[in-house]
């Protein structure tokens, strides 16, 4: 069997989804929901126990133990806050770098408007802009020349390559040479 047939066979095997009977799915959902309710009840009971212990300490005027417990809770909250701040910093840096990369893919006249978009909407705008951006540079009436800036040989269809050859032989030759390492024959 050839390598291509093996890849196609593997792709079809990967795409097959497991199908479960409806009763099994409903049972799993019911188990998940009951687990959530038990978890919520346990958290409520733990909070109630903690409050009862605090009240008992207040009644016994054991303020030192009460203060120690509150300081321990405060230390745990501060630790959680520091962890959250670290993740917030990482998220902000990552989001900023993604936004910068996306904005660099847009033309200058669109950047000002795009700055106010969320990252997800900005990404969608860049995708749409790429899909709508024509490959032709129609600067002069009557002549059509394909824009070669930052593009490689494989970015063009065979029809576009023929148009490039006719309208910009130097650009065509440069891309051909970069791709194949030799000059094209005329």
N, C-alpha and C positions, 0 to 999 in steps of 0.2 A: 504494500500500500504506500502511496506517495505521501510526502510530508504535508501537502495541501489537504489531501483527503483526511489525514489524521487530525489536522487542526480543525477542519469542518466538523468532523465527528465529535471531537472534544467539545467544541462550542455548542453543539446541539445537546450534548449530555449535560452540560453545565446549566443550560437554560431551562431544563425540566424542573418544575416546581413540585414540591411534595403536596399532596392533597389529603386532607384529613376529613373523616366523617363529621357531619354537623354536630352529632351528639358529643364527640370528643372535644370539639372546639367549645361548645356550650359548657361542658364540664370544666374545662380549663379556665374559662372566663369566670365561672362561679367560684372556683377555688381561688383565683386571683382576687376577686372582690371580697371574699370572706377573709383572706389573708390581710388585705388592706384594712378591713374593719377591725380585725384583731390587733393589728399593729397600732391603729389609732387608739383603741381602748387601752392597750398597754401603756402608751405614752400618756394618756389621761390619768391612769392609775399611778404612774410614776410621779407625775406632777402633783397629784393629790397627796401621795405619801410624803413628798418633799415639803408641801405646805403644812401638813399635819406635824411633821417633825419640827418645822420652824415654829409653829404655834406652841408646841410642847416646850421647846427651848425658851420661848418668850415667857411662858407661864412659870417655868422654873427659874426664870431670871438668869439663864445660862447664856448671857450675851456674848461671852468670849467664843463659845462653840458656834453660835449663830453667826458672829462676825467672820470666823474662820471659813464657815461654809459659804458665805456670801463672797468672800475674797477668792475662794477657789472657783466659784461660778464666774466671777468677774475675770479671772485669769484665763479660763476656758474660752470665754467670749472674746477676749482680746486676741487670743491665739487664732481663733476662727476668723476674726476680722483681719488679722495680718495675712492669713492664707488667702482670704478673699481679695485683699488688695494686691497680692502678688499675681493672682489670676487676672484681675482687672488690668494690671499693667501689661501683662503679656498679651491679653486680648486687644487692648488699645494699640499696642505696637504692631501686632499682626494686622489688625483692621486698617491701620494707617498705611502700612506697606502695600496691602492689597489695593486700597483706594488709590494710592499714588500710581501703582502699575496700571490700574484700569484707566485712570485719568490720562496717563501718557499715551494711551491708545486712541484717544479721542482727538478730533481736530480742535484747534484753539477756540473757535467760536462756540463750541459746545461745552467746553470745560467750565465756564462760569455758571451755567445752568446746572450742570451735572454735579457740582460741588455740594449742592443742597440735598441730593438724593441719598437714600440709605445705600449701604454697600450692595445689598441684593439687587436693588433697582438699578444701581450704577452698572453692575455686572450685566444685567439684562439689556441696558441701553448700549453697552459696548458690543454685545453679541448682535443686537439689531443693527447697529451702525456698520459692523463688519459685513453683515448680510446685504445691506442696502448700498454700501459704497461701491460705485461702479469702478471697473478696472480701467475704463477709458478716460483719457485726459482730453476733453474736447475743448481745448483752449482756442483753437482756430477753426473757423467755419470751413467745412469742406475737407478737412484732414482729420484723421483719427489716429491717435498714437497712444499706445498702452503705457501706463505708468509702471516703470521697472524699479522704482525706489524700494530697496529693502526686500525685493522678491527674488526667488530663485527659479531655476529651470522647471522644477516639478510643481511650482505654483500655478502654471499655465496649462490650458488645454492645447491640443494640437492645432486647433483653429486659431487660438490666440498667438501661438508661436509663429504660425504662418503670417499673421498680421504684423507681428513684431518684425519678422524678417523683411517684410515689404516696407514698413514705415521707419524702422530704426535698426539698420543692419549692424551698426556698431554695438548697440545694446544687445542684439541677438547674438552676435559673435562673442561678446564678453560672457554672457550667461552660458552659452554652449561650451566655451573654453573652461569656465569654472566647473561645469558639470562633468565634462568628458576629458578634459585635459588636453584637448587638441583644438585647432581652429576648424570651423565648419567648411565644407567644400561648397563652392558657389554654384 
